[in-house]
Amino acid sequence: MRRAAAGFAGLLGLALAAMAGSVSATELKVSHFMSPMHHMQARVLEPWTRTLTEGAGGELTFRIFPSGELSKSPVAQWKTALTGVTDIAFGLPGYTTENFPRTMLAVSPGMFETAAEATNAIWDNIEDIAPDYERAKLLALWGSEPAVLMTRNKPVKTLADVKGLKIRTADQVSAAIIEAWGGTPVPLPASEIYTAMDTGVIDGLFIDPSGVPSFRLDEVVNHVTLGLPTPSSAFFLVMNQNAWNGLSEAQKAELDNLSGRQLSLDSAASYAKEAEHGMDILKKADKEIIMLDAEAQAEFVAATKSVSDKLVAEAEGRGVENAADIAAALDNKK
């Protein structure tokens, strides 16, 4: 009887220990509005979360919610992180530019030629940009390849060719650029681009080439104009502040070690790879690829300057006293 009691006590002890271990383990929700097949999930988020879990000895786990499972609206990703609907959110500052006046200075048209260049400039000046994210824990912030102009029926070879065209834009910066060029910006979610192009609701779109495979743009686009003074898009990965505060010091150290500039550059590299793939698809589909000549480029540059000035003025209007200095520092392509 005593041996049986001792055996029962031992089993009970093991069960309680197992329960204690499961209680101490932390699962974090990671949310985004892209498809589960999107390159960011496959190339960045999945390997990143696996590495974090391994480094934390299984005491920190992650569950990825793609396709807007926690919030359908691309615009709401920042809010889902702030309110704790998700623990970690992947989204675009350009959807709510009023929250990110400093970040918007990094997507000024014509400033960068590659995603890596944009991302390194952001992190070289992160202390000036970081106040945009003071309500959350910033894990990564990066830029995409610059946008290109894609049209269905009318090729764009000069500034005059844009006049009157209805062009889909993703954010206020891109909309301001299209207006400055004489076109009409049409804000649409990415999920509606294909149908809008196919039915003639829009004449073209402003997007970096990584969107080609994601949205089958090769089926509705016939002309692609390169050499324009276009912006990169900025993307963030942010964490709810309470979720961050709830981690152990060891977990915070592990997360910090695998976040920041390198995670941002890895994300930028994924966008660059997808953009290259997108351009390859367009070329293989025999779409017209137009490279502007020097005279046409100069026209577009002159027409676009007002947008850069407007971004600085808007940042100053939102209380960023050193907006012009931040813009100048970001534009220093060392």
Phi and psi restraints in degrees (value plus and minus 20) as a CYANA .aco file:
   2 ARG   PHI     -83.9   -43.9
   2 ARG   PSI     -59.7   -19.7
   3 ARG   PHI     -84.7   -44.7
   3 ARG   PSI     -58.6   -18.6
   4 ALA   PHI     -85.0   -45.0
   4 ALA   PSI     -61.5   -21.5
   5 ALA   PHI     -83.8   -43.8
   5 ALA   PSI     -61.5   -21.5
   6 ALA   PHI     -84.1   -44.1
   6 ALA   PSI     -59.9   -19.9
   7 GLY   PHI     -84.2   -44.2
   7 GLY   PSI     -62.0   -22.0
   8 PHE   PHI     -82.7   -42.7
   8 PHE   PSI     -61.7   -21.7
   9 ALA   PHI     -82.5   -42.5
   9 ALA   PSI     -58.7   -18.7
  10 GLY   PHI     -85.2   -45.2
  10 GLY   PSI     -63.6   -23.6
  11 LEU   PHI     -83.4   -43.4
  11 LEU   PSI     -60.1   -20.1
  12 LEU   PHI     -82.5   -42.5
  12 LEU   PSI     -60.7   -20.7
  13 GLY   PHI     -82.4   -42.4
  13 GLY   PSI     -63.1   -23.1
  14 LEU   PHI     -83.2   -43.2
  14 LEU   PSI     -61.2   -21.2
  15 ALA   PHI     -82.8   -42.8
  15 ALA   PSI     -63.8   -23.8
  16 LEU   PHI     -84.6   -44.6
  16 LEU   PSI     -58.6   -18.6
  17 ALA   PHI     -83.8   -43.8
  17 ALA   PSI     -61.3   -21.3
  18 ALA   PHI     -83.9   -43.9
  18 ALA   PSI     -61.3   -21.3
  19 MET   PHI     -83.9   -43.9
  19 MET   PSI     -60.4   -20.4
  20 ALA   PHI     -82.2   -42.2
  20 ALA   PSI     -60.0   -20.0
  21 GLY   PHI     -84.5   -44.5
  21 GLY   PSI     -60.8   -20.8
  22 SER   PHI     -88.8   -48.8
  22 SER   PSI     -53.2   -13.2
  23 VAL   PHI     -88.5   -48.5
  23 VAL   PSI     -57.4   -17.4
  24 SER   PHI     -96.3   -56.3
  24 SER   PSI     -41.6    -1.6
  25 ALA   PHI     -88.7   -48.7
  25 ALA   PSI     123.5   163.5
  26 THR   PHI    -138.4   -98.4
  26 THR   PSI     107.1   147.1
  27 GLU   PHI    -126.9   -86.9
  27 GLU   PSI     108.8   148.8
  28 LEU   PHI    -128.7   -88.7
  28 LEU   PSI     117.1   157.1
  29 LYS   PHI    -107.5   -67.5
  29 LYS   PSI     111.9   151.9
  30 VAL   PHI    -136.4   -96.4
  30 VAL   PSI     102.3   142.3
  31 SER   PHI    -138.6   -98.6
  31 SER   PSI     120.9   160.9
  32 HIS   PHI    -174.0  -134.0
  32 HIS   PSI     147.1   187.1
  33 PHE   PHI    -123.8   -83.8
  33 PHE   PSI     -16.1    23.9
  34 MET   PHI    -103.3   -63.3
  34 MET   PSI     150.1   190.1
  35 SER   PHI     -85.2   -45.2
  35 SER   PSI     132.8   172.8
  36 PRO   PHI     -83.7   -43.7
  36 PRO   PSI     -36.6     3.4
  37 MET   PHI    -109.7   -69.7
  37 MET   PSI     -21.8    18.2
  38 HIS   PHI     -79.4   -39.4
  38 HIS   PSI     123.9   163.9
  39 HIS   PHI     -79.5   -39.5
  39 HIS   PSI     -49.9    -9.9
  40 MET   PHI     -86.3   -46.3
  40 MET   PSI     -57.5   -17.5
  41 GLN   PHI     -89.8   -49.8
  41 GLN   PSI     -66.3   -26.3
  42 ALA   PHI     -91.4   -51.4
  42 ALA   PSI     -61.9   -21.9
  43 ARG   PHI    -113.0   -73.0
  43 ARG   PSI     -44.1    -4.1
  44 VAL   PHI    -139.7   -99.7
  44 VAL   PSI     -81.5   -41.5
  45 LEU   PHI     -84.9   -44.9
  45 LEU   PSI     -64.5   -24.5
  46 GLU   PHI     -85.6   -45.6
  46 GLU   PSI     -70.0   -30.0
  47 PRO   PHI     -86.0   -46.0
  47 PRO   PSI     -53.0   -13.0
  48 TRP   PHI     -85.5   -45.5
  48 TRP   PSI     -66.3   -26.3
  49 THR   PHI     -88.9   -48.9
  49 THR   PSI     -55.2   -15.2
  50 ARG   PHI     -83.1   -43.1
  50 ARG   PSI     -63.8   -23.8
  51 THR   PHI     -83.5   -43.5
  51 THR   PSI     -60.5   -20.5
  52 LEU   PHI     -83.5   -43.5
  52 LEU   PSI     -63.4   -23.4
  53 THR   PHI     -83.3   -43.3
  53 THR   PSI     -63.0   -23.0
  54 GLU   PHI     -83.3   -43.3
  54 GLU   PSI     -63.2   -23.2
  55 GLY   PHI     -85.7   -45.7
  55 GLY   PSI     -47.7    -7.7
  56 ALA   PHI    -113.0   -73.0
  56 ALA   PSI     -10.2    29.8
  57 GLY   PHI      42.7    82.7
  57 GLY   PSI       9.5    49.5
  58 GLY   PHI      62.4   102.4
  58 GLY   PSI     -23.0    17.0
  59 GLU   PHI    -103.5   -63.5
  59 GLU   PSI     -24.7    15.3
  60 LEU   PHI    -152.5  -112.5
  60 LEU   PSI      95.1   135.1
  61 THR   PHI    -143.4  -103.4
  61 THR   PSI     146.9   186.9
  62 PHE   PHI    -156.8  -116.8
  62 PHE   PSI     126.8   166.8
  63 ARG   PHI    -149.0  -109.0
  63 ARG   PSI     100.7   140.7
  64 ILE   PHI    -110.8   -70.8
  64 ILE   PSI     109.9   149.9
  65 PHE   PHI    -132.4   -92.4
  65 PHE   PSI      76.1   116.1
  66 PRO   PHI    -106.4   -66.4
  66 PRO   PSI    -197.8  -157.8
  67 SER   PHI      36.3    76.3
  67 SER   PSI       9.2    49.2
  68 GLY   PHI      47.2    87.2
  68 GLY   PSI       9.3    49.3
  69 GLU   PHI     -81.4   -41.4
  69 GLU   PSI     -52.1   -12.1
  70 LEU   PHI    -116.6   -76.6
  70 LEU   PSI     -41.2    -1.2
  71 SER   PHI    -182.0  -142.0
  71 SER   PSI      95.7   135.7
  72 LYS   PHI     -87.2   -47.2
  72 LYS   PSI     -47.9    -7.9
  73 SER   PHI    -101.0   -61.0
  73 SER   PSI     101.0   141.0
  74 PRO   PHI     -78.1   -38.1
  74 PRO   PSI     -52.2   -12.2
  75 VAL   PHI     -86.9   -46.9
  75 VAL   PSI     -46.9    -6.9
  76 ALA   PHI    -109.9   -69.9
  76 ALA   PSI     -17.6    22.4
  77 GLN   PHI     -81.9   -41.9
  77 GLN   PSI     -60.2   -20.2
  78 TRP   PHI     -81.1   -41.1
  78 TRP   PSI     -64.3   -24.3
  79 LYS   PHI     -85.8   -45.8
  79 LYS   PSI     -56.0   -16.0
  80 THR   PHI     -83.5   -43.5
  80 THR   PSI     -52.6   -12.6
  81 ALA   PHI     -93.8   -53.8
  81 ALA   PSI     -61.6   -21.6
  82 LEU   PHI     -85.2   -45.2
  82 LEU   PSI     -58.0   -18.0
  83 THR   PHI    -109.7   -69.7
  83 THR   PSI     -26.7    13.3
  84 GLY   PHI      65.7   105.7
  84 GLY   PSI     -11.5    28.5
  85 VAL   PHI     -78.9   -38.9
  85 VAL   PSI     -56.9   -16.9
  86 THR   PHI    -148.0  -108.0
  86 THR   PSI     141.9   181.9
  87 ASP   PHI    -108.5   -68.5
  87 ASP   PSI     -56.2   -16.2
  88 ILE   PHI    -154.8  -114.8
  88 ILE   PSI     113.7   153.7
  89 ALA   PHI    -148.5  -108.5
  89 ALA   PSI     120.9   160.9
  90 PHE   PHI    -130.3   -90.3
  90 PHE   PSI     104.1   144.1
  91 GLY   PHI    -181.7  -141.7
  91 GLY   PSI    -188.6  -148.6
  92 LEU   PHI    -140.0  -100.0
  92 LEU   PSI     105.4   145.4
  93 PRO   PHI     -80.1   -40.1
  93 PRO   PSI     -48.2    -8.2
  94 GLY   PHI     -84.6   -44.6
  94 GLY   PSI     -37.7     2.3
  95 TYR   PHI     -93.9   -53.9
  95 TYR   PSI     -45.8    -5.8
  96 THR   PHI    -155.4  -115.4
  96 THR   PSI      50.5    90.5
  97 THR   PHI     -80.0   -40.0
  97 THR   PSI     -46.7    -6.7
  98 GLU   PHI     -82.6   -42.6
  98 GLU   PSI     -43.9    -3.9
  99 ASN   PHI    -103.2   -63.2
  99 ASN   PSI     -33.9     6.1
 100 PHE   PHI    -154.2  -114.2
 100 PHE   PSI      36.9    76.9
 101 PRO   PHI     -83.2   -43.2
 101 PRO   PSI     -52.4   -12.4
 102 ARG   PHI     -94.2   -54.2
 102 ARG   PSI     -61.8   -21.8
 103 THR   PHI     -82.4   -42.4
 103 THR   PSI     -56.6   -16.6
 104 MET   PHI     -82.6   -42.6
 104 MET   PSI     -44.2    -4.2
 105 LEU   PHI     -86.4   -46.4
 105 LEU   PSI     -43.3    -3.3
 106 ALA   PHI    -104.0   -64.0
 106 ALA   PSI     -26.8    13.2
 107 VAL   PHI    -132.5   -92.5
 107 VAL   PSI       6.2    46.2
 108 SER   PHI     -83.0   -43.0
 108 SER   PSI     119.3   159.3
 109 PRO   PHI     -82.6   -42.6
 109 PRO   PSI     116.3   156.3
 110 GLY   PHI      56.3    96.3
 110 GLY   PSI     -13.0    27.0
 111 MET   PHI     -96.4   -56.4
 111 MET   PSI     -57.8   -17.8
 112 PHE   PHI    -147.4  -107.4
 112 PHE   PSI     132.8   172.8
 113 GLU   PHI    -123.9   -83.9
 113 GLU   PSI     -39.7     0.3
 114 THR   PHI    -159.5  -119.5
 114 THR   PSI     142.2   182.2
 115 ALA   PHI     -84.3   -44.3
 115 ALA   PSI     -60.1   -20.1
 116 ALA   PHI     -85.0   -45.0
 116 ALA   PSI     -60.0   -20.0
 117 GLU   PHI     -82.9   -42.9
 117 GLU   PSI     -64.4   -24.4
 118 ALA   PHI     -82.9   -42.9
 118 ALA   PSI     -63.1   -23.1
 119 THR   PHI     -88.1   -48.1
 119 THR   PSI     -62.7   -22.7
 120 ASN   PHI     -84.7   -44.7
 120 ASN   PSI     -57.9   -17.9
 121 ALA   PHI     -83.7   -43.7
 121 ALA   PSI     -60.1   -20.1
 122 ILE   PHI     -79.4   -39.4
 122 ILE   PSI     -67.1   -27.1
 123 TRP   PHI     -97.8   -57.8
 123 TRP   PSI     -42.4    -2.4
 124 ASP   PHI     -87.9   -47.9
 124 ASP   PSI     -42.5    -2.5
 125 ASN   PHI    -142.3  -102.3
 125 ASN   PSI       7.1    47.1
 126 ILE   PHI     -84.0   -44.0
 126 ILE   PSI     -49.6    -9.6
 127 GLU   PHI     -84.0   -44.0
 127 GLU   PSI     -52.4   -12.4
 128 ASP   PHI     -99.1   -59.1
 128 ASP   PSI     -47.5    -7.5
 129 ILE   PHI    -110.1   -70.1
 129 ILE   PSI     -48.9    -8.9
 130 ALA   PHI     -74.2   -34.2
 130 ALA   PSI     -52.0   -12.0
 131 PRO   PHI     -76.7   -36.7
 131 PRO   PSI     -41.8    -1.8
 132 ASP   PHI     -82.0   -42.0
 132 ASP   PSI     -43.2    -3.2
 133 TYR   PHI    -135.4   -95.4
 133 TYR   PSI       1.4    41.4
 134 GLU   PHI     -87.3   -47.3
 134 GLU   PSI     -36.6     3.4
 135 ARG   PHI    -108.0   -68.0
 135 ARG   PSI     -20.4    19.6
 136 ALA   PHI    -162.4  -122.4
 136 ALA   PSI     155.8   195.8
 137 LYS   PHI    -115.7   -75.7
 137 LYS   PSI      95.9   135.9
 138 LEU   PHI    -100.1   -60.1
 138 LEU   PSI     101.7   141.7
 139 LEU   PHI    -121.8   -81.8
 139 LEU   PSI     -57.3   -17.3
 140 ALA   PHI    -177.5  -137.5
 140 ALA   PSI     130.9   170.9
 141 LEU   PHI    -172.2  -132.2
 141 LEU   PSI     102.7   142.7
 142 TRP   PHI    -167.9  -127.9
 142 TRP   PSI     148.5   188.5
 143 GLY   PHI    -133.7   -93.7
 143 GLY   PSI     136.2   176.2
 144 SER   PHI    -114.7   -74.7
 144 SER   PSI     159.0   199.0
 145 GLU   PHI     -84.3   -44.3
 145 GLU   PSI     131.9   171.9
 146 PRO   PHI     -80.0   -40.0
 146 PRO   PSI     131.5   171.5
 147 ALA   PHI     -89.6   -49.6
 147 ALA   PSI     135.1   175.1
 148 VAL   PHI    -142.3  -102.3
 148 VAL   PSI     142.9   182.9
 149 LEU   PHI    -121.2   -81.2
 149 LEU   PSI     101.6   141.6
 150 MET   PHI    -136.4   -96.4
 150 MET   PSI     114.1   154.1
 151 THR   PHI    -151.1  -111.1
 151 THR   PSI     139.7   179.7
 152 ARG   PHI    -111.8   -71.8
 152 ARG   PSI     -74.7   -34.7
 153 ASN   PHI    -129.2   -89.2
 153 ASN   PSI     -50.9   -10.9
 154 LYS   PHI    -132.5   -92.5
 154 LYS   PSI      97.7   137.7
 155 PRO   PHI     -90.7   -50.7
 155 PRO   PSI     123.8   163.8
 156 VAL   PHI    -128.3   -88.3
 156 VAL   PSI      92.0   132.0
 157 LYS   PHI    -141.0  -101.0
 157 LYS   PSI     -34.1     5.9
 158 THR   PHI    -160.7  -120.7
 158 THR   PSI     146.7   186.7
 159 LEU   PHI     -79.6   -39.6
 159 LEU   PSI     -58.0   -18.0
 160 ALA   PHI     -82.5   -42.5
 160 ALA   PSI     -46.2    -6.2
 161 ASP   PHI     -88.0   -48.0
 161 ASP   PSI     -41.1    -1.1
 162 VAL   PHI    -100.2   -60.2
 162 VAL   PSI     -43.0    -3.0
 163 LYS   PHI     -75.2   -35.2
 163 LYS   PSI     105.6   145.6
 164 GLY   PHI      65.0   105.0
 164 GLY   PSI     -28.1    11.9
 165 LEU   PHI     -95.9   -55.9
 165 LEU   PSI     120.4   160.4
 166 LYS   PHI    -112.2   -72.2
 166 LYS   PSI      93.4   133.4
 167 ILE   PHI    -137.6   -97.6
 167 ILE   PSI     105.2   145.2
 168 ARG   PHI     -88.3   -48.3
 168 ARG   PSI     113.5   153.5
 169 THR   PHI    -148.2  -108.2
 169 THR   PSI     134.7   174.7
 170 ALA   PHI    -119.6   -79.6
 170 ALA   PSI     -40.5    -0.5
 171 ASP   PHI    -172.3  -132.3
 171 ASP   PSI     157.4   197.4
 172 GLN   PHI     -89.5   -49.5
 172 GLN   PSI     -50.1   -10.1
 173 VAL   PHI     -86.4   -46.4
 173 VAL   PSI     -69.2   -29.2
 174 SER   PHI     -82.0   -42.0
 174 SER   PSI     -58.2   -18.2
 175 ALA   PHI     -82.5   -42.5
 175 ALA   PSI     -61.7   -21.7
 176 ALA   PHI     -84.3   -44.3
 176 ALA   PSI     -56.2   -16.2
 177 ILE   PHI     -86.0   -46.0
 177 ILE   PSI     -67.8   -27.8
 178 ILE   PHI     -81.2   -41.2
 178 ILE   PSI     -60.2   -20.2
 179 GLU   PHI     -82.4   -42.4
 179 GLU   PSI     -61.8   -21.8
 180 ALA   PHI     -84.0   -44.0
 180 ALA   PSI     -45.6    -5.6
 181 TRP   PHI    -109.5   -69.5
 181 TRP   PSI     -23.1    16.9
 182 GLY   PHI      76.0   116.0
 182 GLY   PSI     -15.5    24.5
 183 GLY   PHI    -113.1   -73.1
 183 GLY   PSI     159.3   199.3
 184 THR   PHI    -133.6   -93.6
 184 THR   PSI      93.0   133.0
 185 PRO   PHI     -93.1   -53.1
 185 PRO   PSI     118.5   158.5
 186 VAL   PHI    -145.3  -105.3
 186 VAL   PSI      84.0   124.0
 187 PRO   PHI     -92.3   -52.3
 187 PRO   PSI     104.9   144.9
 188 LEU   PHI    -164.4  -124.4
 188 LEU   PSI     124.4   164.4
 189 PRO   PHI     -85.5   -45.5
 189 PRO   PSI     131.9   171.9
 190 ALA   PHI     -77.6   -37.6
 190 ALA   PSI     -52.8   -12.8
 191 SER   PHI     -84.6   -44.6
 191 SER   PSI     -37.3     2.7
 192 GLU   PHI    -121.7   -81.7
 192 GLU   PSI     -20.7    19.3
 193 ILE   PHI     -80.8   -40.8
 193 ILE   PSI     -69.5   -29.5
 194 TYR   PHI     -76.6   -36.6
 194 TYR   PSI     -71.9   -31.9
 195 THR   PHI     -84.7   -44.7
 195 THR   PSI     -59.7   -19.7
 196 ALA   PHI     -84.3   -44.3
 196 ALA   PSI     -59.5   -19.5
 197 MET   PHI     -89.9   -49.9
 197 MET   PSI     -63.2   -23.2
 198 ASP   PHI     -84.6   -44.6
 198 ASP   PSI     -53.6   -13.6
 199 THR   PHI    -117.3   -77.3
 199 THR   PSI     -22.5    17.5
 200 GLY   PHI      63.8   103.8
 200 GLY   PSI      -9.8    30.2
 201 VAL   PHI     -82.0   -42.0
 201 VAL   PSI     -55.2   -15.2
 202 ILE   PHI    -145.5  -105.5
 202 ILE   PSI     135.9   175.9
 203 ASP   PHI    -115.2   -75.2
 203 ASP   PSI     -39.4     0.6
 204 GLY   PHI    -189.6  -149.6
 204 GLY   PSI    -195.7  -155.7
 205 LEU   PHI    -169.2  -129.2
 205 LEU   PSI     138.0   178.0
 206 PHE   PHI    -136.0   -96.0
 206 PHE   PSI      89.5   129.5
 207 ILE   PHI    -180.8  -140.8
 207 ILE   PSI     133.3   173.3
 208 ASP   PHI     -98.4   -58.4
 208 ASP   PSI     133.4   173.4
 209 PRO   PHI     -83.5   -43.5
 209 PRO   PSI     -30.0    10.0
 210 SER   PHI     -83.3   -43.3
 210 SER   PSI     -38.8     1.2
 211 GLY   PHI     -96.7   -56.7
 211 GLY   PSI     -33.3     6.7
 212 VAL   PHI     -81.6   -41.6
 212 VAL   PSI     -75.8   -35.8
 213 PRO   PHI     -88.2   -48.2
 213 PRO   PSI     -51.8   -11.8
 214 SER   PHI     -86.2   -46.2
 214 SER   PSI     -54.3   -14.3
 215 PHE   PHI    -143.2  -103.2
 215 PHE   PSI      -3.6    36.4
 216 ARG   PHI      33.0    73.0
 216 ARG   PSI      23.1    63.1
 217 LEU   PHI     -88.3   -48.3
 217 LEU   PSI     -42.6    -2.6
 218 ASP   PHI     -81.9   -41.9
 218 ASP   PSI     -38.2     1.8
 219 GLU   PHI    -103.2   -63.2
 219 GLU   PSI     -37.3     2.7
 220 VAL   PHI    -145.9  -105.9
 220 VAL   PSI     -21.0    19.0
 221 VAL   PHI    -131.3   -91.3
 221 VAL   PSI     120.0   160.0
 222 ASN   PHI    -140.7  -100.7
 222 ASN   PSI     -42.1    -2.1
 223 HIS   PHI    -152.7  -112.7
 223 HIS   PSI     118.9   158.9
 224 VAL   PHI    -151.5  -111.5
 224 VAL   PSI     102.8   142.8
 225 THR   PHI    -124.9   -84.9
 225 THR   PSI     104.5   144.5
 226 LEU   PHI    -131.3   -91.3
 226 LEU   PSI     146.4   186.4
 227 GLY   PHI      67.1   107.1
 227 GLY   PSI      -9.7    30.3
 228 LEU   PHI    -103.1   -63.1
 228 LEU   PSI     131.8   171.8
 229 PRO   PHI     -98.4   -58.4
 229 PRO   PSI      60.9   100.9
 230 THR   PHI    -129.1   -89.1
 230 THR   PSI     143.1   183.1
 231 PRO   PHI    -111.6   -71.6
 231 PRO   PSI     138.2   178.2
 232 SER   PHI    -100.5   -60.5
 232 SER   PSI     140.4   180.4
 233 SER   PHI    -115.1   -75.1
 233 SER   PSI     124.2   164.2
 234 ALA   PHI    -118.8   -78.8
 234 ALA   PSI     126.0   166.0
 235 PHE   PHI    -152.3  -112.3
 235 PHE   PSI     127.3   167.3
 236 PHE   PHI    -144.2  -104.2
 236 PHE   PSI     137.4   177.4
 237 LEU   PHI    -149.2  -109.2
 237 LEU   PSI      93.3   133.3
 238 VAL   PHI    -146.8  -106.8
 238 VAL   PSI     138.0   178.0
 239 MET   PHI    -144.4  -104.4
 239 MET   PSI     119.7   159.7
 240 ASN   PHI     -77.1   -37.1
 240 ASN   PSI     114.2   154.2
 241 GLN   PHI     -84.4   -44.4
 241 GLN   PSI     -59.3   -19.3
 242 ASN   PHI     -86.2   -46.2
 242 ASN   PSI     -57.1   -17.1
 243 ALA   PHI     -84.2   -44.2
 243 ALA   PSI     -60.2   -20.2
 244 TRP   PHI     -84.4   -44.4
 244 TRP   PSI     -65.6   -25.6
 245 ASN   PHI     -82.0   -42.0
 245 ASN   PSI     -47.5    -7.5
 246 GLY   PHI     -99.8   -59.8
 246 GLY   PSI     -26.9    13.1
 247 LEU   PHI     -99.1   -59.1
 247 LEU   PSI     135.6   175.6
 248 SER   PHI     -93.2   -53.2
 248 SER   PSI     144.4   184.4
 249 GLU   PHI     -81.2   -41.2
 249 GLU   PSI     -57.7   -17.7
 250 ALA   PHI     -85.9   -45.9
 250 ALA   PSI     -60.1   -20.1
 251 GLN   PHI     -87.3   -47.3
 251 GLN   PSI     -60.0   -20.0
 252 LYS   PHI     -81.7   -41.7
 252 LYS   PSI     -62.7   -22.7
 253 ALA   PHI     -82.5   -42.5
 253 ALA   PSI     -61.6   -21.6
 254 GLU   PHI     -84.4   -44.4
 254 GLU   PSI     -62.9   -22.9
 255 LEU   PHI     -86.8   -46.8
 255 LEU   PSI     -63.2   -23.2
 256 ASP   PHI     -81.4   -41.4
 256 ASP   PSI     -59.8   -19.8
 257 ASN   PHI     -83.8   -43.8
 257 ASN   PSI     -50.0   -10.0
 258 LEU   PHI    -128.8   -88.8
 258 LEU   PSI      -2.0    38.0
 259 SER   PHI    -142.1  -102.1
 259 SER   PSI    -190.2  -150.2
 260 GLY   PHI      66.1   106.1
 260 GLY   PSI    -163.9  -123.9
 261 ARG   PHI     -79.1   -39.1
 261 ARG   PSI     -65.6   -25.6
 262 GLN   PHI     -87.3   -47.3
 262 GLN   PSI     -62.0   -22.0
 263 LEU   PHI     -82.0   -42.0
 263 LEU   PSI     -57.8   -17.8
 264 SER   PHI     -84.5   -44.5
 264 SER   PSI     -63.4   -23.4
 265 LEU   PHI     -87.3   -47.3
 265 LEU   PSI     -56.0   -16.0
 266 ASP   PHI     -82.4   -42.4
 266 ASP   PSI     -61.1   -21.1
 267 SER   PHI     -86.9   -46.9
 267 SER   PSI     -62.6   -22.6
 268 ALA   PHI     -82.0   -42.0
 268 ALA   PSI     -58.7   -18.7
 269 ALA   PHI     -84.7   -44.7
 269 ALA   PSI     -55.9   -15.9
 270 SER   PHI     -85.1   -45.1
 270 SER   PSI     -61.9   -21.9
 271 TYR   PHI     -85.4   -45.4
 271 TYR   PSI     -59.0   -19.0
 272 ALA   PHI     -84.9   -44.9
 272 ALA   PSI     -61.7   -21.7
 273 LYS   PHI     -83.1   -43.1
 273 LYS   PSI     -61.2   -21.2
 274 GLU   PHI     -89.7   -49.7
 274 GLU   PSI     -54.2   -14.2
 275 ALA   PHI     -86.0   -46.0
 275 ALA   PSI     -61.4   -21.4
 276 GLU   PHI     -82.3   -42.3
 276 GLU   PSI     -62.1   -22.1
 277 HIS   PHI     -81.8   -41.8
 277 HIS   PSI     -61.0   -21.0
 278 GLY   PHI     -82.3   -42.3
 278 GLY   PSI     -63.6   -23.6
 279 MET   PHI     -85.5   -45.5
 279 MET   PSI     -57.0   -17.0
 280 ASP   PHI     -82.1   -42.1
 280 ASP   PSI     -61.1   -21.1
 281 ILE   PHI     -81.2   -41.2
 281 ILE   PSI     -64.6   -24.6
 282 LEU   PHI     -84.5   -44.5
 282 LEU   PSI     -60.5   -20.5
 283 LYS   PHI     -86.9   -46.9
 283 LYS   PSI     -63.4   -23.4
 284 LYS   PHI     -85.9   -45.9
 284 LYS   PSI     -46.7    -6.7
 285 ALA   PHI    -103.6   -63.6
 285 ALA   PSI     -15.6    24.4
 286 ASP   PHI      41.8    81.8
 286 ASP   PSI      17.0    57.0
 287 LYS   PHI     -97.1   -57.1
 287 LYS   PSI     132.7   172.7
 288 GLU   PHI     -95.3   -55.3
 288 GLU   PSI     100.1   140.1
 289 ILE   PHI    -123.6   -83.6
 289 ILE   PSI      96.2   136.2
 290 ILE   PHI    -126.8   -86.8
 290 ILE   PSI     103.1   143.1
 291 MET   PHI    -126.0   -86.0
 291 MET   PSI      98.2   138.2
 292 LEU   PHI     -81.7   -41.7
 292 LEU   PSI     123.3   163.3
 293 ASP   PHI    -100.2   -60.2
 293 ASP   PSI     151.8   191.8
 294 ALA   PHI     -80.5   -40.5
 294 ALA   PSI     -58.5   -18.5
 295 GLU   PHI     -86.1   -46.1
 295 GLU   PSI     -63.6   -23.6
 296 ALA   PHI     -86.9   -46.9
 296 ALA   PSI     -60.3   -20.3
 297 GLN   PHI     -78.7   -38.7
 297 GLN   PSI     -63.1   -23.1
 298 ALA   PHI     -81.7   -41.7
 298 ALA   PSI     -57.9   -17.9
 299 GLU   PHI     -81.2   -41.2
 299 GLU   PSI     -67.8   -27.8
 300 PHE   PHI     -85.2   -45.2
 300 PHE   PSI     -60.0   -20.0
 301 VAL   PHI     -82.0   -42.0
 301 VAL   PSI     -65.2   -25.2
 302 ALA   PHI     -83.1   -43.1
 302 ALA   PSI     -59.0   -19.0
 303 ALA   PHI     -92.1   -52.1
 303 ALA   PSI     -42.6    -2.6
 304 THR   PHI    -110.8   -70.8
 304 THR   PSI     -37.4     2.6
 305 LYS   PHI     -75.1   -35.1
 305 LYS   PSI     -55.3   -15.3
 306 SER   PHI     -81.9   -41.9
 306 SER   PSI     -48.3    -8.3
 307 VAL   PHI     -89.1   -49.1
 307 VAL   PSI     -63.5   -23.5
 308 SER   PHI     -80.7   -40.7
 308 SER   PSI     -63.2   -23.2
 309 ASP   PHI     -83.6   -43.6
 309 ASP   PSI     -57.0   -17.0
 310 LYS   PHI     -86.7   -46.7
 310 LYS   PSI     -57.7   -17.7
 311 LEU   PHI     -82.5   -42.5
 311 LEU   PSI     -61.1   -21.1
 312 VAL   PHI     -85.0   -45.0
 312 VAL   PSI     -65.1   -25.1
 313 ALA   PHI     -83.1   -43.1
 313 ALA   PSI     -60.3   -20.3
 314 GLU   PHI     -86.7   -46.7
 314 GLU   PSI     -59.2   -19.2
 315 ALA   PHI     -83.3   -43.3
 315 ALA   PSI     -62.5   -22.5
 316 GLU   PHI     -83.2   -43.2
 316 GLU   PSI     -57.9   -17.9
 317 GLY   PHI     -86.3   -46.3
 317 GLY   PSI     -40.6    -0.6
 318 ARG   PHI    -121.3   -81.3
 318 ARG   PSI      -1.1    38.9
 319 GLY   PHI      72.2   112.2
 319 GLY   PSI     -10.3    29.7
 320 VAL   PHI    -109.0   -69.0
 320 VAL   PSI      76.2   116.2
 321 GLU   PHI     -87.9   -47.9
 321 GLU   PSI     -50.5   -10.5
 322 ASN   PHI    -124.8   -84.8
 322 ASN   PSI      13.5    53.5
 323 ALA   PHI     -79.2   -39.2
 323 ALA   PSI     -63.3   -23.3
 324 ALA   PHI     -84.3   -44.3
 324 ALA   PSI     -57.3   -17.3
 325 ASP   PHI     -87.7   -47.7
 325 ASP   PSI     -59.6   -19.6
 326 ILE   PHI     -84.3   -44.3
 326 ILE   PSI     -65.0   -25.0
 327 ALA   PHI     -80.4   -40.4
 327 ALA   PSI     -62.8   -22.8
 328 ALA   PHI     -85.5   -45.5
 328 ALA   PSI     -60.2   -20.2
 329 ALA   PHI     -86.5   -46.5
 329 ALA   PSI     -60.4   -20.4
 330 LEU   PHI     -84.6   -44.6
 330 LEU   PSI     -54.4   -14.4
 331 ASP   PHI    -100.4   -60.4
 331 ASP   PSI     -20.1    19.9
 332 ASN   PHI    -104.1   -64.1
 332 ASN   PSI      76.0   116.0
 333 LYS   PHI    -104.7   -64.7
 333 LYS   PSI      37.0    77.0
